[in-house]
Amino acid sequence: MAGLRDELEDLRAQAQAGNPIAQFNMGVRYAQGQGVPQDYVEAARWYAAAADQGDVPAQFNLGLLFYQGQGVERNLAYAFELFRAAALQGDERARAGMEAVLQELPPKEREVLLTRLPLPPSH
């Protein structure tokens, strides 16, 4: 157990120092309860830190949390924005997330969102 605790503390130190990969991995640990209590609020915090630095998997995972309302208030427009950021960098799962959001929005909201944030070109 000491080895796992040391590994977690090393990961946490790297994440706190601003390493986006470590921040993403801390988010995964909290989202899944790996070596820490499951905590979607904490997962969202770590994913956001990595997403702000352009980390694609973090943008996607944070988008999922906002889409599902896990640890954060459900926000379809912000989920779409996060999915779009990841899709612009080639993440096809994020493109599917965008489509899911669009299907849930009323037509007028969908139109406003797409005017502000158009769909990225297909790859």
URDATA-V434085 format. One record per residue. N is the residue number from 1. RES is the residue in one small letter. PHI is phi in degrees with one decimal (999 if undefined). D_CENTER is the distance of its C-alpha to the mean C-alpha in whole Angstrom. Layout:
N & RES & PHI & D_CENTER
N & RES & PHI & D_CENTER
This chain:
1 & m & 999 & 29
2 & a & -61.9 & 30
3 & g & -63.7 & 28
4 & l & -66.1 & 25
5 & r & -64.7 & 25
6 & d & -63.5 & 26
7 & e & -62.9 & 23
8 & l & -64.2 & 21
9 & e & -66.5 & 22
10 & d & -65.1 & 22
11 & l & -61.6 & 19
12 & r & -61.8 & 18
13 & a & -63.2 & 21
14 & q & -64.7 & 19
15 & a & -63.6 & 16
16 & q & -66.2 & 18
17 & a & -80.6 & 20
18 & g & 102.6 & 16
19 & n & -73.6 & 16
20 & p & -65.4 & 12
21 & i & -68.0 & 13
22 & a & -65.7 & 14
23 & q & -62.0 & 11
24 & f & -59.0 & 9
25 & n & -64.9 & 12
26 & m & -65.0 & 12
27 & g & -59.4 & 9
28 & v & -61.3 & 10
29 & r & -58.6 & 13
30 & y & -70.7 & 13
31 & a & -64.9 & 11
32 & q & -101.5 & 14
33 & g & 68.9 & 16
34 & q & -93.1 & 18
35 & g & 79.1 & 20
36 & v & -141.3 & 19
37 & p & -64.0 & 19
38 & q & -61.6 & 16
39 & d & -153.9 & 14
40 & y & -68.8 & 11
41 & v & -64.4 & 12
42 & e & -67.1 & 12
43 & a & -59.5 & 9
44 & a & -61.3 & 7
45 & r & -61.3 & 10
46 & w & -70.5 & 9
47 & y & -59.6 & 5
48 & a & -62.1 & 7
49 & a & -61.6 & 10
50 & a & -73.1 & 9
51 & a & -61.2 & 7
52 & d & -61.6 & 10
53 & q & -96.6 & 12
54 & g & 89.0 & 11
55 & d & -70.1 & 9
56 & v & -63.0 & 8
57 & p & -60.2 & 7
58 & a & -69.0 & 4
59 & q & -60.9 & 4
60 & f & -64.6 & 4
61 & n & -64.0 & 3
62 & l & -66.7 & 2
63 & g & -57.8 & 4
64 & l & -62.3 & 6
65 & l & -61.2 & 7
66 & f & -70.6 & 8
67 & y & -65.6 & 10
68 & q & -89.8 & 11
69 & g & 71.4 & 12
70 & q & -100.2 & 11
71 & g & 79.7 & 12
72 & v & -139.9 & 11
73 & e & -70.3 & 14
74 & r & -58.3 & 13
75 & n & -145.9 & 13
76 & l & -65.7 & 13
77 & a & -65.7 & 13
78 & y & -71.3 & 10
79 & a & -58.3 & 8
80 & f & -59.3 & 11
81 & e & -60.1 & 10
82 & l & -68.1 & 7
83 & f & -60.3 & 8
84 & r & -63.5 & 11
85 & a & -60.1 & 10
86 & a & -70.5 & 9
87 & a & -64.0 & 12
88 & l & -62.6 & 14
89 & q & -101.2 & 14
90 & g & 98.7 & 15
91 & d & -80.0 & 12
92 & e & -70.9 & 14
93 & r & -61.4 & 12
94 & a & -66.7 & 10
95 & r & -61.3 & 13
96 & a & -63.9 & 14
97 & g & -62.6 & 11
98 & m & -61.0 & 13
99 & e & -61.8 & 16
100 & a & -62.4 & 15
101 & v & -61.8 & 14
102 & l & -60.1 & 18
103 & q & -67.5 & 20
104 & e & -88.1 & 19
105 & l & -81.7 & 20
106 & p & -62.7 & 24
107 & p & -51.2 & 25
108 & k & -64.8 & 26
109 & e & -64.0 & 22
110 & r & -60.6 & 21
111 & e & -62.9 & 24
112 & v & -63.6 & 23
113 & l & -63.2 & 19
114 & l & -69.5 & 20
115 & t & -68.6 & 23
116 & r & -77.8 & 20
117 & l & -132.0 & 18
118 & p & -64.0 & 20
119 & l & -60.6 & 18
120 & p & -70.7 & 18
121 & p & -62.5 & 21
122 & s & -71.5 & 21
123 & h & -94.0 & 21
